[in-house]
């Protein structure tokens, strides 16, 4: 009779030890996955801040290089690593004003000055050859005032390289964003 029961119902399933080993392995795998998810969630604000810093620095550098490209002449007395002042044509009714010119009106020449400290860069706009415009903050949170480099080294500069160094939120090194522009109006003789 025992032989008949064994033949009718073959033994199938897991032993208690197999179930305990599989459960322990499952807990270890789930713990590793949970650890990775928690780590990613913890680092997300740093990554988001780093991306925001880079985006802001790119915008500021694009604006600087656009205006430098449209520049006429750099003031050699104010061509320093933390300062640049140049004349450029702007589409405003008055230098330093906010009213934009109509498309039929010609641009006006203004003095544009970028000044950087070890924490921020600002921009001022005034009448040509005056440097009394109201500075407006462009970017804060930079880690060096060595922003501008000029070429050629002898004579009036016609090329400007701008480099912004931002502290890395994760604490390792600095984030560097740079761009350069040649003053096309100066080289064309305007």
Buried (B, 14 or more C-beta within 10 A) or exposed (E): EEEEEEEEEEEEEEEEEEEEEEEEEEEEEEEEEEEEEEEEEEEEEEEEBBEEBBEBBEEBBEBBBEBBBBBBBBBEEBBBBBBBBBBBBBEBEBBBEEEEBEEEEEEBBBBBBBBBEEEBBBBBBBBEEEBEBEBEEBBEBBBBBEBBBBEEEEEEBBBBBBBBBBBBBEEEEEBEBBBBBBBBBBEEEB
